[in-house]
């Protein structure tokens, strides 16, 4: 296909090192492993609670998760841009991912109002 695989692997190694904390895996790898384990145990609906200052990110992540995990009748059902309700309105099949914008905190989410997710996976 004309791809310089050696260069691709060098760049991947640099990205891995740049994203990894000194004590473990990069956050994205850890999150992927956690989501896979949760999906296998029945928590296969992922709701994003994303800072309003990051418009469009939820829809992009929704497409990315659906396309990446939705193979052969299995996967994670991503839910973006859904208003967050009280914890009691959700079933035990739900996982929440809070994606804050550190440069523009959302006071409602930070204060734990009904808009905030019942579970915060970072």
TIMAR-52731 format. One line per 4 residues: their letters; for each residue x, y, z of C-alpha. Coordinates in pm, whole numbers, m for minus. Layout:
BEGIN
a = X,Y,Z; ...
This chain:
BEGIN
xxxx = 0,0,0; 301,226,m1; 309,283,377; 645,324,548
xxxx = 574,77,828; 901,147,1012; 815,518,1032; 458,438,1133
xxxx = 580,215,1418; 832,478,1533; 556,740,1550; 327,497,1732
xxxx = 599,428,1991; 649,802,2045; 275,856,2085; 256,568,2334
xxxx = 542,713,2540; 399,1064,2528; 60,948,2653; 180,710,2923
xxxx = 214,823,3282; 529,707,3456; 337,437,3642; 132,267,3371
xxxx = m69,266,3052; m181,572,2860; m526,685,2971; m687,594,2639
xxxx = m559,235,2662; m675,206,3023; m1018,346,2934; m1054,104,2641
xxxx = m969,m193,2863; m1214,m80,3132; m1494,m24,2880; m1434,m368,2726
xxxx = m1445,m537,3066; m1760,m347,3164; m1930,m434,2833; m1853,m803,2885
xxxx = m2015,m784,3228; m2334,m627,3088; m2260,m255,3109; m2272,m199,2735
xxxx = m2428,149,2712; m2181,438,2731; m2319,784,2796; m2091,1081,2746
xxxx = m2117,1382,2980; m1913,1634,2785; m1842,1996,2870; m2063,2231,2667
xxxx = m1749,2413,2553; m1654,2104,2346; m1933,2101,2085; m1935,1813,1841
xxxx = m1696,1597,2043; m1977,1373,2170; m2110,1297,1824; m1761,1219,1697
xxxx = m1693,987,1993; m2034,823,1948; m1949,738,1587; m1598,623,1680
xxxx = m1718,388,1957; m2009,250,1753; m1793,186,1448; m1503,41,1648
xxxx = m1696,m190,1880; m2009,m277,1683; m1890,m591,1512; m2065,m927,1475
xxxx = m2368,m826,1681; m2168,m712,1982; m2031,m384,2102; m2093,m78,2312
xxxx = m2393,145,2246; m2267,503,2277; m2506,782,2373; m2406,1143,2309
xxxx = m2586,1470,2367; m2846,1313,2596; m2947,1529,2893; m2814,1365,3207
xxxx = m3084,1264,3454; m3102,1146,3811; m2923,816,3883; m3250,627,3933
xxxx = m3357,669,3570; m3075,447,3442; m3045,72,3435; m2746,m129,3551
xxxx = m2624,m156,3191; m2502,206,3179; m2153,355,3211; m2081,728,3213
xxxx = m1772,901,3081; m1719,1257,3198; m1507,1462,2960; m1451,1802,3119
xxxx = m1286,2104,2962; m1024,2208,3219; m1003,2555,3064; m1381,2603,3094
xxxx = m1528,2409,3389; m1901,2338,3390; m2029,2450,3733; m2339,2226,3713
xxxx = m2134,1912,3656; m1869,2007,3911; m2138,2083,4175; m2304,1744,4126
xxxx = m2638,1881,4008; m2894,1647,3842; m2719,1719,3513; m2404,1549,3640
xxxx = m2343,1180,3565; m2410,921,3836; m2067,766,3771; m1756,949,3662
xx = m1493,746,3472; m1182,945,3392
